[in-house]
Amino acid sequence: MPSSGYEHEDDPSSVEPLIDKTETDALIPSERKQYVAVTTAVIVIITVALFLWTSRDKIEYGSSDIACRQPAVRREWRALGSLERLEYLQAVKCLSSIPSTLCNGTLHDEFAYIHRKIGDYSHEAAPFLPWHRYFIHIYEETLKQRCKYKGTLPYWDWTRDWADLSQSPVWDATEGFGGNGNADTPAAVGDGRCVQNGPFAGLQVQYYGEDWHPHCLSRGFLVGELQDHFGAQRLNSSAMAAVLDEADYYSFLLKLEDGPHSAIPINVRGDFSTFTAPNDPIFFLHHGQVDRLWWKWQNENFKTRALAYDGPSRHNSSVPAQLTDLIEMVGLAPSVPVGSVMTTTNPLLCYKYQ
């Protein structure tokens, strides 16, 4: 079990396995072609710039981001107006109404499918932060291109809710993601039960762990001493200061991943407890916050940390990571070099946090 908090739940009796990469290569939908073409062009530009940049005797930081003149601003969920929250939720729901050509499900299911199929290689390894930075960017672009979303991806600053995560406004039934699973219903997956209220009550998702396993979106919030131990103690101000005080990239990554990052799936449970965690739409706000903390850490000493990148290239690998390593997305979007997402104000991403 990886200590990141995600757990594998394998069921050899499953009747429908995840489809192979060879199948996905031929299944990129026509609607995605424009994004693929634009992204590929940007990748070429960034790769050339990265080569030139890292080949110089002296690095001049900020020059590679000149094409990003007006970065979009990602805001905390509570900073959105009522209408903005409802528009975001409507766009997220829209994804579950559009069939996927990558997996047996919808566009919503694609993200859980890809995160499980390939994303687990990044956990407890150097790619963890850049892989998820690119992954949630793809999600944001999918909301815009397929569901006409006009805003930016919000984030959930769970440090504001450290004392009791279950009381956060993100769980609001009207202007949030709905709350806990229904205790009066049978257990579903991951010690959770079917979400009983909010816009995603009754949402049917298709994958759990490594298996095709249709079920209701499920949560099972921890309470009492367990919530305090696995939530509050990992998210309070002292714990967060210890994370941000780490001086080198890989030490920062591990302390962030194994501490506050893991606190959320451990506390929410249900679908969040395994590598198909993107089944729960709150996943993307959670990783928006993880990305924001990396962005914040980088900007504390940008010249030193903008391209700070070390550690193993994959989970359980002895090969050291490099900025030229590719971030793999197996058909969801083009693979890109790590160096192309190391800063958020580059031509490919072009955003910042409020």
N, C-alpha and C positions, 0 to 999 in steps of 0.2 A: 504493500500500500504506500503510495507516495505521501510524504508528510505535508504536502500542500493542502491537504484536507479533502481532496477529491478521492473517491473510492471506486474501485472496480466492482461491478456487480455482474458476474458472468452467469449465463443460463444456457447450458449446452442444448437444451430442448427447444430453443428458439427456432421458429420455422423459417425465418427470412433473414439471412445475414446481410451485413453492409455490403454494398456493391463495390467492385474493384475499381482501382484507379484507371485501368484500361477502358472501362466503360465510361467513366466521367469525362475522359478526354474528348469524346465525340458528342458530348451532351451539353455543351455550353449553349444556352438559349440565344436566339437572335437578338433579344432585348439587351443582352449583356455585351454584345459585340462592340458597341460604341465605347462603353466603359473600358473594355479590354484594350481597344486600339489606343485610346487616350492614355491609359495607364502605361501601356507598353512604351509609348513615345516618351513619357515622362521618365520611365525607368532608364531608358537609354541616355537621356540627358543627365540624370542624376548619377548614373554609373560612371560616365565620362568625367563629370565634375568631381565625383568622389576619388577617382583615380588621380586626377590632377591635384586634388586637394591633399591627399595623403602622400603624394610623391614630393611635395615641396619640403624644403628644409624648415620652413617656418609656416605654421598654419595660421591663416587669417580667418577667424571665426565670424560667422554671420554673412559672409559674401555669397555663400551658396544659396542663401534663402532670399536673394534679391527679388525673385519672381513672385514671392508671396508678399504682396504689398498691403493687403487688407485681410489678415487672417480672421476666420470665423471665430466666434467666442463661445466656448462651451460653458454652460452655467449649472450650478447646483439645482437639484429638483425644486427646492423651496424658493429659488429665485425666479422661477417661471411663473407667469401669470396663469390664472385659471384656464383661459382659453388655450394657452400654449401647452399646458399639461394635457388637456383633452385632445388637442391635435396630435400630440406625440403618441398618446395611447391609441388613437384611431389608426395612425399609420402602422403601429406595431401589430394591431389586430388584422390589418389589411394583409400582412405577410402570410397569415395562416389561411387566407382565402385563395392564394395563388399556387397552383401546382408546381412542384419542383421537377427539374430534369436531371438533378444530381442524385436524388435519393427517392425512396418510396415515401413521399409526404409532400409538404408544402415548402415555400421559401423559408418559413419560420423553422421548419425541421432541418433545413440545410445546415444551419449554423451549429446545431447540436451534433449533427452527423459529421461535419468537418472537424469540429473541435475534438471529437472522440477519435476520428479516423487518423488525424495527423497532428493535432495540436498538443497531444500529451507528450510529444518528444521534447517540447520546450520547457516543461516543468522541471524545476530544480536544475536548470541549465541556463547558460547565457542568453538564449533566445526568448526566454519567458516574457520579458518586457517588450521587446520589439515585435515579437509574434502577435501578442495580444493588442499592441498599438495598431498594427495593420488590420487585424481581424475586426476590431470594433469600428475602424474607419470604413471597411467594406460594408459592415452592417449599416452604418450611417448613410453611405451612398446608396445602398439598396432601398432604404426607406425613402430616400429622395427620388430615385429614378423609377421605382416600381409602385410606390404608394403616394407620390406627390407631396412628401413631407417638405416643408419649407424651412424648418428650424435646424438646430444643431443637436448633436447627441448630448443629452444632459448627463450629469453624474450624481451619485449619492454620496455625500460626505458623511459616512457613518461615524466619524469621530464626534459628530454633534449628537449622536444617539447612543454613545458608548455605554451609558448606564443601563439601558434596556432597549435593545434593538427592535423588539416587537412593537414599541410605541412610536416608531418613526412614522412621519406622515407619508412615506413612500408606500405604506400598506393601506392607505385610505381606500375605501370601497368605491368612492365616486371619482376622485381626482388622483388616484394612485393605482397600484398594481393589485389591489385586493389583499386580503390578509392570510391568516393561517388556514391549514386544512381543517375540514369539518371533523371534529372529534367523534361525532356520532356515526361516521361512515367507516367501512372497513379500511384497514391499512392498504396503501397503494404501493409506493416504491420509496426506498430510502428512509424508512421510518416516518413517512409523511402520509397525509390523506388528501383527498381531493379539495382543492381551493374552493371555498364556499361562497365568496362574494367578490365583487369588483368586476372589471372588464374581462378578466381571464378565467372566471368561474366556468367550469365545464369545458375548458380548452382541452382538446385531445392532441397529444403529442405522440410521435411514432417510435422514438428510440429511447432506450435506457441502457447505459453502459455499452457493451459491445453488441447489443442485440436489437433486432427489430421487435419492439414490445409496446404496442399501442396502449395508452393509458391516459388517465386524466392528469393535468398539471397538479403536482402535489407539493405540499409544504408541511413541516412539522417542527415548529419553533421550539427551541430549548427554553426551559424556564428555571427559575430558582438558582441554586448553587452551580449547576452546570452552565447556565447562561452567564453567570458571573465569571466562572473560571475560563470558559472558552470564548467569551465575548468581551466583557468589560475589561478584564485584565490584559487583553491584547490590543484594546482600542483606546485606552485612556491616554491622557496627555504624556505621561511618563513613557509608556510603551511606544508612542508615536515619535517622541523625541529621540529615543534610542535608535529607531529605524533611520530617521533623517540625519542623525549624527555620524552614520557610517561614512568613511572617507572614500572607500573604493567601490567600484560598481558591483562586483559579484557579492561582496559582503552585504551591501545595501539590498541587492536583489533577494538574497536568501532570507534576510531578516524581514523584509517586506512580504515575501511569498509565504513563509512559514508562520508568520505572526498575524498581522491584521488581514492580509488577503485570505488566509485560511479560516479566520474567525467567522466570516459570513457564511460559507457553505456548511460549516459545522453547526452554526446556529439555526440556519433556515431549514436545512435537511431536505427531505423529499427529493425532488429532481435536482436540486443544487448539490447533492452529496456525491455525484459521480461526474465523469468527464463529459457527459451529455448535459452538463449544467446550463448551457444556453437554452434548454427547454424553458427555463424560467426567464421571462423578459427582464427581470431585475438584474440578471447577470451583466447586462451591458452597462447599466448605471454603476454597478459594482466595479467593473473593470475600467470604466471611465474614471473613477476615483483612484484606482491603482495607477492608471496612466498619469493622472494629475500629480500624484505623489512623486512619480519618477520625473515628470516635467519640473516639479518644484525643486527636487534634489539637483537636477541638472542646472537649473538657473541660479542655484546658490553659488556656483563657481563655473560659469558656462564655458570659459576657455579651457578648463581642465576636464570638465565632465561631458561636454556636448558629444564627444566621440569615445567616451570611456566605455570600454566593452571588453570583458574578459570572462574566463570560466570555460567549462566544457561546452562544446558545440551542440551536444544533444544530451538528453537524459542518459546517465550511466555511460557516457562516452569519455574516452581519455584524449580525444582530439581537441586541441584548443580552438576556441571560437575566433572568427575573424569577421571584419565588417563586410567582406565580400561574400560571406555565406548567404545562401538564398533562404528566404522565408517561404516555406512551402504551403500552398493552399489547395492543391489537388483539384483544380477545376472551379473552385469558388471564385477565384480571381487570379491574375498572373502572379507567379512567384517574383519576388523582388529582393534585391540585396539588402541585408541588414542596414547598411550605411544609408539607404534611402529613407529610412524612417527614424533615424537617431534624433532628429530634431523635429518638432511639430510644425515649425514655420518654414517647411520646404515646399517646393512646387507640388509634390504628390499629396501632402496632407493639408497644410496651410490652415492651422487653427491654433488657438491658445486657450488657456483657462482663465476664467474670472476669479 
